[in-house]
C-alpha cells in the first residue's frame, strides 16, 4: 500500500477499494470505550453463575485463618 498525498488526511485513510467498495479508516468514532463489553459479560456471568460454579469445582486446601479471598473472588478477578 502506497499512500499518495491525496489518499489520506489527518483523520482519514483511504485503503483503496475491494470488490467495488471503498475501504476507509477514520478516527472520528466519537465517545467510545474499550471496556463496555466487560459490563455485559459481568452481568451475563452473574445471571448464568459461570464463575461461581467453576469456583465450586475447586477443593480449597488453604487455611482459612490465613485466607483473605475466596476461590470465587480469585477466579472472578482473573475472568
Protein Blocks (a to p, Z undefined) as FASTA:
>chain_A
ZZdfklpcfkbccebjeehiacdddfkebjadfklmmmmmmmmmmmnommmmmmmmpccf
bdfklpcbdfklmmmmmZZ
